[in-house]
Amino acid sequence: MQNLNFLPTEVRDTLLKIKSGFNFSHKRDGSIYKNTENLLPQKEIGDYREYTVPTLRVANRGSRRLVISKDGEIYYTDDHYQTFQQVMDIE
């Protein structure tokens, strides 16, 4: 499980925004992540939500995402769902 201190600052910032109910600007933020790659533990469709982690000097959404389950599991990908790291929650 990855500690947030070892990930880009934008990951922690995005997680704090999610927890505070921040209204994200991208229409896909907060949408259902279906886990079609089957790289995360199997859950019901709708149990995972995805959020964009901003990338400096990238005009589009980039490849970084946080995926969060209803039961609080947090996963980070920096390569657009090719690999994931489980992230420890912010206390």
N, C-alpha and C positions, 0 to 999 in steps of 0.2 A: 504494500500500500504506500503510495507516494505522499510525502509531506508537502503541503502547499509552499513552504519556504524554498523548495527546490524546483518549483515550476515558475514560468514567467509571471510577473506581477499582474498581468491582465487576467490571469486565471482566478486569482484571489479576488480581484476587483469585480469580475463578472459574478462570482459566487456570492459575494456580498450584495450585489444588486439583485440577484435572484431572490435571496432570502428577505430582502427589504420590500419586495413587490414592485420593483422598478419596472416601468413600462418601456420595454425594448423597442427600438425603431424598426428592426427587420421583421418582416411578416412571418418568417419561419421560427423566430425565437419563441420558445414555449410550445412549439408544435410537437406532435407525437413522433417519437423515434421508434421505428419498427424493429430494429435489431436484425435486419435481413441478412447481415453478414454473420450472425450467430457468434459474435465474439464476446458478447456479454451474457451473463446468466439468463436463462430463459424465463420470461415473465409474460403475462397477458399483454396483448396489444393495448396500448394506452398507458401502461405502467411507466414507460420511459418518456421523458421530455428532453428536447435538445435546445441548446443556446449557443450563440456565436460568441467566441472569445476573440475580441478585436486583435488585429495584427497591424503594427505600425507600417506605414508606407505601402499598404495594400488597399486598392480602391474597391475591391469587391468583398465578399464575406470572408475570403481566405479559407484556410483548411482547419482552423482550430475550433473545437467545440467542447462544451461540457454536456454530458448526458446524465440526467438525474432520475432515479427511480422514485416511485411513490413512497417507498419505505426508506428513502434517504441515502441510498447508495449513490456515489458520485464517481463519474468516469470522465477522463480527459483524453482527447485525441488531438494530435497536432498534424495528422496526415489524412484528414478527411475520412475517418472511420476505418482506416487500414489496421491500426493498432490502438489499444486503449491502456490507460493506467488508472487503476482505482485510486481515488484521492481521499485523504482523511478529511472529515468535515471540520469546519471552523467551529470552535467552541463558543 
